[in-house]
Amino acid sequence: MNKYTILKWEKLLLWLIPPILRKRTHAQWLHVLLTPIRSIYDETLYKMQHTGQVIYLEKVLNEAFNPYNNYDPNLSTEQKRSNELIYIDESVKPTLQYVYLHKEIYEPDHILSDGTIVKDKLLIPQLEIYTHNEYKDRDNKPVYLAHRKDYTTIAYANFRVFIPESLIKAGNIVVQSAEDNSSSAPIKVANIEYHNLLNFYKLAGKSYESYAYLPDPD
């Protein structure tokens, strides 16, 4: 933090009081009047020092709702989950997949110039079909055959915010009950401060979803 942004309020107030009025009671009274201005200054300065970048947004979220765990922007996603930090990940959107024919999957036997017979060779893995909810699972990365409805009827968030279950159990973050209680389903956060903070820092037009997670076992 630059030194010119740090104000020594007590000294500043003392300098502004005329010498004839520099009494303890008068100074304490002025300190009380100065408290709201000091709070507004600190809050504005804090906002100016952070942007909508992922590392800053994660830092702000953890300082607001997870103050007992120190946030380190250099940690990997796995380390953030292990340390039970709030972190941000990109949204999962299905991509168009081509359905291969059987003859495109397997290369038939052929004989090399030296007479060696090369057996069938698997060119690409067999395709498996999964539902959209299964595809959203972080630990499940199957081949998903996207349908036209996936692009016309489903609104995808631009990024996802992952919240450790410990913060929800501790009451730092309040979650509304949802019909779908699966681990891959987004949660509805009831904290107004949470949404106000995200909406202040995130880029205009960006949308987000919140998810709860349990720390990965060692």
N, C-alpha and C positions, 0 to 999 in steps of 0.2 A: 504494500500500500504506500502511495506517495505521501511524503511528510506534509505537503501543503494541504492535503485533504483532512489531516488530523487536527482538530481544534482542541486547544486546552481551555475548556469552558470556564473553569474557575478563574484562571489568570485573565482571560478575555473580559469576564464580567468585572473583575477587580479594576482593570484598566479603564473601563467605561464608567465606573462610578466616580463621581467627583470626590476629591479627598475629604470634603466636609461631611459627606454622607457615608463614608466607609465605616459603618458600624456592623457588628456581627448580626444583629437582628435584621437589619436592612438587607444585608447580603444574602442571608438565608431566605428571606421573603422573595428576593429577585431570583434566586436559584429555583424556587418553586414555580415561579412564572416562566422561567426559561425551559423547564422540563419538556413541555409539548414541542417546542421548537427544536430542542435537541433530539427528541425522538424522530421527528419528521426528517431532520437532517441525516441521522444515522440510517433510517429506512431508505431514503432516496439515494444515499451514497452506496448502500448495499446493492440496490437494484441496478445502479449504473455500472457496477463492477462485474455484473453477470449478464450473459447473453442467452440466446436460445440454443447454443451449441449443446451437444449431448452431455459433455463432461460438466458444463456449468449447470445444466438443468438437473442432472443427477446430484450434483453437490448441493444445490438449493433444496431439493426434495429431502435429502438425507439430513441436512441441517435443520429443516423444519419439523420433520416427523420421526427422524431416527438419530437424535443427537448423541446417543451413547456409543455409536459405532463411528469410528473415524473413516471418512471417505477418502479413498486414494484413486485418482483418475487413471493411474498406471496399472491397476489390477485388471486381470482378464475377467470375462463373464463368469467363468467357473469360480474364480476367487471371490468375486462379488457375491455370488450365491452362497459360498461357504461362509463368508463373513456376515451374511444376512443384511446386505445393503439393498437399497432401492436402486434399480438400474433400468436402463432403457434399451430396447432392442427393436429392430426393424419389424414391420408387419409382415405376416406370412400371407402371400397371395398366390393362388394357383396359377401355374403357367401352362400354356397349351402344350400337349404332348402328342406325338405322332404314334399311331398304333401300327406296329410293324407286322408284316406278314411272316408266316412261318419260314418261308424260303429266304427272308431277309435276316432272320435270326441265326440260321445255321448255314454254314458253308459246306457244301457236299464234299465227299471224298474226292481227292485227285491225286494223280501220280506225278512225282517230280521227275526231272530229267535223268536222275540216277536210279530210278525205279522204286524209290521209297514212296509208300502209300501214306498219305496224311489223312488222319481220321477227321470226322466231323468236328468243326471248330465253332464254339459258341461266340458269336460276334457281340451280342448285347444280352444283358440279363433278362430273364422272363419278367413280364410286366404283371404287377398285382394291382387290383382296383381297391381303393380306399374311399371312405366317405370324407366329406369336408371336415367334420369334427375331428376325425382321426388325423387328418393332414395338419391341423393346427397344433397338434401336440408337439412340444419342443423336442422331445426325444424320438419322435417318429418322423422319418424323412422318406416316405414312400413315393413312388411315382403316382401322381394323381392326374386322372383324365378330366380336365376341366370341361364343363358344359357351358352353353351359352348363358344359362341362368346365373352362373357364377359371376358373370360380368355385368348382367343387367338387373338382377334383383338383390344382390348382396353389396352392401356398402362396406368397403374395407378401410380400416384406420391407417393413417400414415406411419404411426409408430405405436409400440406397446410399452407400458410401464409395469414392471414386475415388482411386487411388494412382498416382503417376507411375511409368512403367517404369524411370526412372533409379534409383529407390530399390530396386527389385527387383534390377536388375543390380548395384548396389553392395553388395547383401547386407544392407541395413538392414531389409528385409522379406523373409522367406523364403516362397515360394509352393510349394504342393504341385502336382505335375503333375496335369492334368485331361484327361479324354477329349475334351471340347469346347474347342478352342484358338481359337475365333473371338473377335474383339474384343468382341462383345456378351455373351459368356458370363461369369458371375461366376468369380472366382478363390478358391482356398482358401488363406488365410493360415495359415502354420504357427507364427508367433510367438505364444506363450502370453501374453506381455506385451500384445500388440495386443488380444487378446480380453478380457483382464482389465481393461484400461483402458476399452474400449468398454462392457463390461458394468457397470462401476462407475458411469459417468457417465450412460449412457442411461436413459430412463424405463423403469420396470418394464413388462414385457409387450411392449416394442418389439423388433422383429427387424431385422437388417441384412444386406446383401450387400456384398461387396468387388469392385471392378472395377479393372483396370489400364488406363492410357491413355497415349498418346503426346502430347506437346505439339502443339497445332494449328500448322500452318505459317503463317508471317507472310504 
